Amino acid sequence: MFHRHLRNELWKLFGKKRTYIGFGAFLLVQTGMLLMFRFGRVRAEMERTLAGNGYLAQEYISTLTVAVIMLIPQVALLMPLYTALVGGDMVAKEAEDGTLRMILSRPISRFRLLLVKWLAGVIFATLLVGVLGGTALGLARIWFPWKGMFVSFPGIGFNVLSVGTGFKLYLWSISFMAVNASVAVGLAFMFSCFNMKPAAATILALSVLFISMVLENIPFFEPYKEWFPTYHFHTWIRIFSQPTPWDAVAQALCILLALNLTTFLVGAAAFQARDIKS
């Protein structure tokens, strides 16, 4: 019965048009960025960076390099938006439409109902990130060769990687992005469990994430940066450091998973105390 319940929840989730907004937006943004890489000045800047570090541009301006660079702004700005949009809808929308009372009239517990909805949100987040990473790699492969890669990002410096190592770390980065996306869904889901409108739940979740993003980049808050969830969101790009700091990566992963579990439990506790009949 749990499997059927989860299947029906996924059917309901992917039957809504707004669920696909993120997929379409990512595809449009990636196409635009790819055109800028191909015909704009971005490639010249990349060639200067490589030449300044003593590397041949034709060996490292590749599919993997372009795919990772395309992902950076999308993961930082667009992914939280579209995951929070879905997470904020999952409970609050049904309460607003009045269907939640009908669902709870059936012999299932409130905790099981929330668990199924939360799992559906995590599956959506994982699928969204998988499509994001796959389309970035596929579109970049159209115009760029399958060779080694370079990564230049604050905090990890400048690194060059072989194609084998780069692809393996790219797959790892997709996994960590899925954790980031599930945290964003879970945060919006938590607010959705309170007595508020879906838009309010989405806005509150985005506010928490963007405030965290702003504070972690203010120099005065440097000693407290590890308290901000978005600081740990950068784990997906830090794994491209050489050598990869796997201890720090594992620590950040544990923190994000604990945060995700905490938001679910807080939301479940708030939902248990709600009077759905009113």
CORBEL-V754414 format. One record per pair of residues at least 6 apart in sequence whose C-alpha atoms are under 6 Angstrom apart, sorted by the first residue. I is the first residue (numbers start at 0). GAP is how many residues later the second one is. Records with the same first field share a line. If there is no record, write none. Layout:
I = GAP / GAP
This chain:
5 = 110
9 = 110
21 = 60
36 = 6
46 = 10
49 = 7
59 = 88 / 89 / 90
61 = 82 / 83 / 84 / 85
62 = 77 / 78 / 81 / 82 / 83
63 = 85
64 = 84 / 85
66 = 69 / 70 / 73
79 = 104
82 = 102
83 = 100 / 101 / 104 / 118
84 = 117
86 = 98 / 101 / 102
87 = 100 / 101 / 104 / 110 / 113 / 114
88 = 109
90 = 101 / 102
91 = 100 / 105 / 106
92 = 105
93 = 6
121 = 60
124 = 56 / 57
125 = 52
128 = 49
146 = 16
147 = 13 / 14 / 15
148 = 11 / 12
149 = 9 / 10
150 = 7 / 8
151 = 6
155 = 85
172 = 63
175 = 60
179 = 53
182 = 77
185 = 74
186 = 18 / 76
187 = 13 / 14 / 17
189 = 73 / 74 / 77
190 = 10
191 = 9
192 = 74 / 78
211 = 16
212 = 17
215 = 9
231 = 20
